[in-house]
Amino acid sequence: MTETEDRSPEDIESAWIRVEAALSRVLPDSLPLLAGPAEASEIDAIEAALGVSLPPDFRASLRIHNGSNYGNPTPVPLECLFSTGEIVKLTRAWDSEEDPDIDNPPVMACLIDEGMIHVSGPVRPTSSLKNRVVVGDMNGDVTWIIDLDPPEGGTPGQVVRVDLECGQWDVLAPSWTALLVRYAEDLERFADDPESSTLEIDEEYGPMSEWGIDPVDEPPRPAWLRDVQARQPNTWTR
């Protein structure tokens, strides 16, 4: 892909400018932790290694900031955003095979109905990374992924927050650009009036990773599962 093709139809550069301007008001010490740009060849290597096509706006974003470095306060609601090499390594490490007893719509519907898992938005609550790319995490517990093949109602390239330990899948935004804009807006609100923002920020460590969670304790099934006949996992009936 050429450098011209790297440019997103959406204005990813403007989104980053807003994020950086807001961080300069709220957490100026976090700005040096944003990494410099990746080379186009490094981004191409992700696609070749993982067999995926990255969304144009995420490619363009890596050409601005190739992830973020470890340190405090972090500039994002994670421990870090991954660099191109880390994206490949961590996506491969995080991936797991689908469990035929769990990773099917009737069982997913049952687990949501029983409050065993929390699913907010059009995302498959599965640990499989087929057509997904890991882009950042917090202590290995909370992970942000780019979902390239969501279920009905989702948008290819949407950003999903996954907390496997707590059984949570939350769609944060329909695209990487939309995620940055949403984050910038909350940073700006925090700068003007912390109580009006959904961000919680620790001056030493940075934004808390709970950002983006649906406040509803047990949200209803997403639309793509609404008419599915629920079935208990086989392990419940043994």
C-alpha positions as CSV (number, residue, x, y, z in Angstrom):
1,M,0.0,0.0,0.0
2,T,1.4,3.4,-1.0
3,E,1.8,6.4,1.4
4,T,-1.1,8.1,-0.4
5,E,-3.4,5.0,0.2
6,D,-2.4,5.2,3.9
7,R,-4.4,8.4,4.2
8,S,-7.9,7.8,5.7
9,P,-11.0,9.3,4.1
10,E,-11.7,10.5,7.7
11,D,-9.4,13.1,9.2
12,I,-7.3,11.0,11.6
13,E,-4.7,13.7,11.9
14,S,-7.3,16.2,13.2
15,A,-8.5,13.6,15.7
16,W,-5.0,13.1,17.1
17,I,-4.5,16.9,17.2
18,R,-7.6,17.1,19.5
19,V,-6.4,14.3,21.7
20,E,-2.9,15.8,22.1
21,A,-4.3,19.3,22.8
22,A,-6.6,17.9,25.4
23,L,-3.8,15.9,27.0
24,S,-1.7,19.0,27.2
25,R,-4.4,20.5,29.4
26,V,-5.0,17.4,31.5
27,L,-1.9,15.2,31.5
28,P,0.9,17.1,29.8
29,D,3.5,14.7,31.2
30,S,1.9,11.9,29.2
31,L,2.6,13.4,25.8
32,P,6.2,12.3,25.4
33,L,5.0,8.7,25.8
34,L,3.2,8.8,22.4
35,A,5.5,7.1,20.0
36,G,6.7,8.5,16.7
37,P,5.4,7.4,13.3
38,A,5.7,3.9,11.9
39,E,7.0,3.2,8.4
40,A,4.5,2.1,5.8
41,S,6.5,-1.1,5.4
42,E,6.1,-1.9,9.1
43,I,2.3,-1.5,8.8
44,D,2.3,-3.7,5.6
45,A,4.2,-6.3,7.7
46,I,1.2,-6.5,10.2
47,E,-1.2,-7.3,7.3
48,A,1.2,-9.9,5.8
49,A,1.9,-11.6,9.2
50,L,-1.7,-11.7,10.4
51,G,-3.4,-12.1,7.0
52,V,-5.7,-9.1,7.4
53,S,-6.4,-5.8,5.8
54,L,-6.2,-3.0,8.4
55,P,-8.8,-0.1,8.2
56,P,-7.3,2.8,6.4
57,D,-7.8,5.2,9.3
58,F,-5.9,2.8,11.6
59,R,-3.1,2.6,9.1
60,A,-3.0,6.4,8.9
61,S,-3.0,6.5,12.7
62,L,0.1,4.3,12.9
63,R,1.8,6.7,10.5
64,I,1.3,9.4,13.2
65,H,1.9,7.4,16.4
66,N,3.2,3.9,16.3
67,G,1.6,3.0,19.6
68,S,2.7,4.5,23.0
69,N,5.6,3.7,25.2
70,Y,5.3,2.3,28.7
71,G,5.4,4.8,31.6
72,N,3.2,7.0,33.7
73,P,1.0,8.9,33.3
74,T,-0.2,6.9,30.3
75,P,-1.8,9.0,27.6
76,V,-4.6,6.5,27.0
77,P,-7.0,4.5,29.2
78,L,-4.6,1.5,28.9
79,E,-1.1,0.6,29.9
80,C,-0.1,1.2,26.3
81,L,-1.1,1.2,22.7
82,F,1.0,-1.4,20.8
83,S,3.6,-0.7,18.2
84,T,3.5,-2.5,14.8
85,G,5.7,-5.3,16.0
86,E,3.8,-5.7,19.3
87,I,0.5,-5.9,17.4
88,V,1.7,-9.0,15.6
89,K,3.2,-10.6,18.6
90,L,0.4,-9.9,21.0
91,T,-2.4,-10.8,18.6
92,R,-0.7,-14.2,18.0
93,A,-0.2,-14.7,21.8
94,W,-3.8,-13.6,22.7
95,D,-5.5,-15.7,20.1
96,S,-7.2,-19.0,21.0
97,E,-9.2,-21.6,19.3
98,E,-13.0,-21.3,19.3
99,D,-14.8,-23.4,21.9
100,P,-17.7,-25.1,20.1
101,D,-19.6,-25.3,23.3
102,I,-19.4,-21.6,24.1
103,D,-18.7,-19.7,20.9
104,N,-22.1,-20.2,19.2
105,P,-25.1,-17.8,19.2
106,P,-27.5,-19.9,21.3
107,V,-25.0,-20.4,24.1
108,M,-24.0,-16.7,23.9
109,A,-27.6,-15.7,24.2
110,C,-28.0,-18.0,27.3
111,L,-24.9,-16.6,29.0
112,I,-26.1,-13.0,28.4
113,D,-29.6,-13.8,29.7
114,E,-28.1,-15.4,32.8
115,G,-25.9,-12.4,33.5
116,M,-22.8,-14.5,33.1
117,I,-21.3,-12.2,30.4
118,H,-21.8,-8.5,29.6
119,V,-22.1,-7.6,25.9
120,S,-22.7,-4.0,24.9
121,G,-23.0,-3.5,21.1
122,P,-22.8,-5.7,18.0
123,V,-19.8,-7.9,18.9
124,R,-19.3,-11.6,19.3
125,P,-18.4,-12.4,22.9
126,T,-15.7,-14.9,22.0
127,S,-12.0,-15.2,22.8
128,S,-11.2,-16.1,19.2
129,L,-9.2,-13.5,17.3
130,K,-10.2,-14.6,13.9
131,N,-10.5,-11.3,11.9
132,R,-9.5,-9.3,14.9
133,V,-6.3,-7.4,15.8
134,V,-5.1,-6.6,19.3
135,V,-4.0,-2.9,19.5
136,G,-3.4,-2.3,23.3
137,D,-4.0,-3.6,26.8
138,M,-3.9,-2.9,30.5
139,N,-1.9,-5.5,32.5
140,G,-3.0,-8.2,30.2
141,D,-6.5,-8.0,31.6
142,V,-8.2,-5.3,29.5
143,T,-7.6,-5.4,25.8
144,W,-8.6,-3.2,22.9
145,I,-9.2,-5.0,19.6
146,I,-10.1,-3.9,16.1
147,D,-12.9,-6.1,14.9
148,L,-12.7,-6.6,11.2
149,D,-15.7,-9.0,10.9
150,P,-18.4,-8.1,13.4
151,P,-21.9,-9.6,13.4
152,E,-25.0,-7.9,11.9
153,G,-25.2,-4.2,13.1
154,G,-21.5,-3.9,13.6
155,T,-19.0,-1.9,11.5
156,P,-15.9,-3.6,10.1
157,G,-13.0,-1.8,11.9
158,Q,-15.0,-1.1,15.1
159,V,-13.0,-0.9,18.3
160,V,-14.0,-3.2,21.1
161,R,-12.9,-3.3,24.8
162,V,-12.6,-6.9,26.0
163,D,-12.2,-7.9,29.7
164,L,-12.1,-11.7,29.6
165,E,-11.7,-12.0,33.4
166,C,-14.9,-10.1,34.0
167,G,-16.7,-11.5,30.9
168,Q,-17.2,-8.1,29.3
169,W,-17.3,-7.0,25.6
170,D,-18.0,-3.3,24.9
171,V,-18.0,-1.7,21.5
172,L,-16.2,1.6,22.1
173,A,-16.6,3.2,18.7
174,P,-17.4,2.2,15.1
175,S,-13.9,3.2,13.9
176,W,-10.5,4.2,15.1
177,T,-11.1,7.8,14.2
178,A,-14.4,7.8,16.1
179,L,-12.7,6.3,19.1
180,L,-10.1,9.1,19.1
181,V,-12.8,11.7,18.7
182,R,-14.8,10.2,21.6
183,Y,-11.7,10.2,23.7
184,A,-10.8,13.8,22.8
185,E,-14.3,14.9,23.8
186,D,-14.1,13.3,27.2
187,L,-10.6,14.7,27.8
188,E,-12.0,18.1,26.9
189,R,-14.9,17.7,29.2
190,F,-12.6,16.6,32.0
191,A,-10.5,19.7,31.5
192,D,-13.5,21.9,31.7
193,D,-15.5,20.0,34.3
194,P,-14.3,16.6,35.6
195,E,-17.7,15.7,36.8
196,S,-19.2,15.9,33.3
197,S,-16.7,13.5,31.8
198,T,-16.9,9.7,31.8
199,L,-13.1,9.6,32.3
200,E,-11.6,8.9,35.7
201,I,-8.0,10.2,35.7
202,D,-5.3,9.5,38.2
203,E,-2.6,12.3,38.1
204,E,0.2,9.7,38.6
205,Y,-1.0,6.9,36.4
206,G,-3.3,8.5,33.9
207,P,-6.9,7.6,32.6
208,M,-8.4,4.5,34.2
209,S,-9.1,1.5,31.9
210,E,-12.8,1.4,32.8
211,W,-13.4,4.1,30.2
212,G,-16.0,3.0,27.7
213,I,-17.8,0.5,29.8
214,D,-21.6,0.4,29.4
215,P,-23.0,1.6,32.8
216,V,-25.9,-0.8,32.6
217,D,-25.1,-3.8,34.8
218,E,-26.9,-6.4,32.6
219,P,-27.5,-4.9,29.2
220,P,-30.0,-6.8,27.0
221,R,-28.9,-9.0,24.2
222,P,-27.5,-7.2,21.2
223,A,-29.9,-7.0,18.2
224,W,-28.1,-9.8,16.3
225,L,-28.9,-12.2,19.1
226,R,-32.4,-11.0,19.9
227,D,-34.3,-13.7,18.1
228,V,-31.9,-16.6,18.9
229,Q,-33.3,-19.5,20.9
230,A,-31.0,-19.7,24.0
231,R,-29.3,-23.0,24.9
232,Q,-27.3,-23.8,28.0
233,P,-23.6,-24.8,27.6
234,N,-23.1,-28.6,27.6
235,T,-21.0,-28.2,30.7
236,W,-24.1,-27.1,32.6
237,T,-26.0,-30.3,31.8
238,R,-23.3,-32.9,32.5
